[in-house]
Amino acid sequence: MTPKDKNYGYSPFEGCYVFPHVYGGDTMRCHGTLEYRDNYWIWLKVEEEFGRYLRRLFLLGNGTKLQRPSNDSHITVASSHEVTDDYRVMYEYYKLLMPNGTKLPFTVDLNLWTNGNAYWYPVKSVAIEDFREKLGLPREREFSIHFAIGYLTQNENVVY
């Protein structure tokens, strides 16, 4: 399906489509690109403008400016906290099979969550869950799969 199909709404972000046809829809379907990081982290890199756009909507709706996350816009697929010997082997294997830049789809639930400092949107992605399973990890992360948009105060100890 494409944005021209009747079930999709237009989004200004490459590869993102809003459901239903307005920005106030419940979900936004997007894709990100795999990025293998140091210390066995794997991210799904998301367009930087997407995070900036969601922070701007938060500012307009709440009158509060969020600090952007200290790292680029991303969804954590696997973190160094989950590393096992089996995972290290599978990490190196899939780094060759699914190199940096491989696109994976995901859907953002546009119901904002917070712990009082960090703000994030839940993410659903069968592709991410399948990839985690192939790496020998549980399908879901301990802190669930999500897209962090910002913080009220800088807190480097927040795991996301």
Buried (B, 14 or more C-beta within 10 A) or exposed (E): EEEEEEEBBEBEBEBBBBBEEEEEBEBBBBBBBBBBBEEBBBBBBBBEEBBBBBBBBBEEEEEEEBEBBEEEBBBBBBBEEBBEEEBEEBBEEBBEEBEEEBEBBBBBBBEBEEEEBBBBBBBBBEBBBEBBEEBBBEEEBEBEBBBBBBBBEEEEEBEB
